[in-house]
Amino acid sequence: MTVFSATSPRSSRTNAKMSAKMSAKARARTHLVPLALTGAFAASAVGLVAYLLWPTWSTGGTDAPDKLPVSVGGTLFNLPVSAIRMKIQRHSGPQERIDLDFLYPSLEAPSGPTHVTADTVDTAMQPIDRIFLSIAAHHDALSPEQRTTTIYPRYLEQAATVPDDGLTMRSFRGDTSYGGEDLYSASSPALTARCMRDAATPGMCLSERRVDGADLTFRFPRSWLSQWRGVAEAMDKLTAQLRGPKG
């Protein structure tokens, strides 16, 4: 006996087309899954980088430590968390460079940024009320003392100004890379600072010192030189109090 199938050739072709469409949709969904996962990971990475790089003045909660042990150039420092200017640097352990600021003359870590409102944004520039400090590994580069004694004299004017308060000033020649700057020095207390002259913006001073494997660079307004002894003592005090235990 011959048995005939109940399925017609047209039904077979229709079923085949439907199966092909379903397979194509399944393949499309399969391809979309990796793309969606890649997009999600990319968005998360961008968000993480933005969060870490965005400056913040928050201390991170009541359980956050007040100070962090940080090693720069193999030299240990104990740094106030709220004085560290960038969130990405707010972690313990070795770092190549770290940037801080402290209120002057109290030398306390700032609690937050100076807020500017629509009523004050167009007013005169507010005076700087803090001293800035960068700590960086020097990798055996020329020390600040060597630059003062061997490099700077090549570019200085011969004449020197010695005010009554014991602070000596020598100007850099205008045809050198230090044009527009003056070099200030004193011996008691010790101070060496390169200072930009006042122009459209107030001049700033830079004073450097080496502590073992790290160079400390202080920055402060040139106008503070009217009280230079207090500034020199503040830099000495910060250097001493930020040092970790020597081992």
Disulfide bonds with the S-S distance in Angstrom:
Cys195-Cys205 2.01
